Amino acid sequence: MIAIGLLLVAAETYLWHGPILGPLGEAIFIAGLLGFTVDRLLKAKLVREVADQVLRNLWGAGAPQEYLKNLNESLSTYSAIILNLQLRVTLKWQNDNQDRLKVTYEARSVKQNVSADAWKPSLPWVPSSLADGPESQILRLELIIRHPPQGQRAPIEVRKEWTTQQLHDARRMSDRGVGLIEDFASSNGIPYVNPGEICEARCVAVRYRHADDMMPLWTNAPALSWQLDIDGPALDDLEVHAYLGAEDIDLDGQSPLHGVHGFSHAGATLRVAWVPKSPQDHAPEEGGAT
């Protein structure tokens, strides 16, 4: 409408019925301009109102307005969302006494940049193992960055992978655990994740823990879904539970155990806990065929 209005105003000078076209063009131009600006403002207002209403429905109509306002502002500060997070935990006895476990876990996260700025992919950090045993270790790391598709063109991928030895040489130790040296990203040419791009990270790590212990995993962004699998030869001797925050995750199957969970806020902690089974859990059932 804006273009048509400008065309009619310009035609006023060259056509015999210009005195009619000129005012008509001005009216169409103004209508188009108002439609472009006011409509955009109305849509933005509508989006805000819908978001506020969603929060009210989710958190209760009786929630204080200040709480909803702060919650809305908090959600808008995150620059990424985790589309899917998968975790596989493998439990294996470290010794014949069955008092220490080798805990191997593989985490795969698919994270999308939902902000207007680029950011560097998060690098793994593994909590400490038992003080008098082998150290925690990062065994494998793979990063895949996918650009958004343009038209019919498939998205371009940037893929980087590091071996156990490379990660060992780049490790950074502390009392709290094992990470990677500060310049690991820049020295290894890890690119930024631009707005709209997706970063898939896969990490395999190992820790050594007690037979009665737990393993936490937390996130720095909201996660849309979780998938959890637990297996390993020590699983027959252990009673295993999983929690996301204070909520239990139902684990189905014998081996591997499998559990799923939906949305979680940033900072949510997934805990996989295990204890040795009681002797009666191992005792054979009485009776049988004669």
C-alpha positions, -999 to +999 in steps of 0.1 A: +000+000+000+029+024+007+044+018-027+010+022-045+004+055-026+038+069-036+031+059-073-003+077-073+012+108-058+039+109-084+013+104-112-005+136-101+020+156-121+018+136-154-018+125-158-048+146-166-068+132-137-039+139-114-059+161-089-079+129-081-050+105-080-029+128-057-052+129-027-060+092-032-024+083-032-017+103-001-046+085+017-033+051+006+002+060+016-009+071+051-031+040+055-002+017+045+022+035+069-002+033+098-010-004+090+028-012+089+036+005+122+005+002+142-001-034+132+035-042+143+029-025+177-004-043+181+012-076+174+040-070+198+015-060+225-005-091+217+026-113+221+033-098+255-003-102+266-003-138+255+030-145+273+017-129+305-015-150+302+005-182+297+025-175+328-007-169+348-022-202+336+010-220+344+017-206+378-018-199+390-042-170+388-035-161+424+002-155+418+014-119+427+019-097+397+055-089+409+063-126+408+050-130+373+069-100+362+102-112+377+096-147+362+090-132+327+122-111+330+142-141+342+131-163+313+141-136+288+177-135+301+187-169+287+206-169+255+201-206+248+176-234+252+184-271+253+162-289+228+172-323+241+195-337+267+205-374+268+225-390+295+238-426+297+254-438+329+274-471+331+281-486+365+310-510+369+327-523+400+363-510+403+374-539+427+363-573+439+352-559+472+323-541+455+328-510+475+339-487+447+324-480+413+337-468+380+310-445+367+312-437+330+287-413+316+280-400+282+261-367+279+246-354+246+230-320+245+214-302+216+214-264+223+200-236+202+211-199+203+178-180+209+195-146+215+206-118+193+243-124+201+268-151+194+283-173+222+310-199+226+300-235+232+302-247+268+331-269+276+329-300+299+337-300+336+338-333+356+335-333+394+362-349+415+366-387+421+375-403+455+406-388+470+426-421+472+417-435+438+421-427+401+413-391+390+382-381+371+388-379+333+373-366+302+376-394+276+359-379+245+345-346+233+327-338+201+312-304+190+289-300+160+276-265+151+248-264+125+239-232+106+202-226+099+190-239+065+186-213+038+158-221+014+164-255-001+200-257+010+209-281+037+224-266+069+262-264+070+280-282+098+312-275+116+324-306+134+353-310+158+364-340+179+391-346+204+407-379+216+414-390+252+451-381+249+443-346+235+419-339+263+443-353+289+470-329+277+446-299+278+431-308+312+429-283+341+428-297+376+413-282+407+400-294+441+365-295+427+372-315+395+386-316+360+381-291+332+399-278+302+425-250+300+412-215+296+424-210+260+411-244+248+384-229+227+406-203+210+436-226+205+414-253+189+395-230+166+361-235+182+337-211+164+310-190+180+274-202+178+255-174+160+218-165+166+196-193+154+224-219+151+224-252+169+253-266+189+254-304+196+279-314+222+288-350+231+311-357+261+322-390+277+338-389+311+346-412+340+345-408+378+352-432+407+326-432+435+315-452+465+290-481+463+265-458+482+267-425+463+252-403+436+261-384+405+247-349+397+243-333+363+230-297+360+222-274+332+228-237+325+198-233+302+162-244+301+158-279+287+128-290+267+133-328+273+156-353+292+164-389+284+182-411+308+197-446+305+215-465+332+233-498+326+265-517+334+275-550+351+272-535+386+235-527+380+225-562+393+239-554+427+225-519+431+193-502+437+192-471+415+170-440+416+169-408+396+156-374+405+152-341+387+152-315+415+128-330+441+108-350+415+113-387+410+120-400+375+104-433+368+129-459+356+116-487+334+132-519+324+159-542+339+191-532+321+193-506+308+170-486+330+153-459+310+136-427+321+123-395+305+114-361+317+099-330+301+107-293+305+130-281+332+143-246+341+179-236+339+199-247+369+179-279+373+199-308+387+195-344+376+208-368+403+214-405+397+217-422+431+226-458+440+229-481+470+238-518+474+208-541+474+200-558+506+208-595+510+172-606+507+171-589+473+197-613+461+182-644+478+166-670+455+129-674+457+117-703+479+099-733+464+100-743+428+093-773+406+096-808+421 
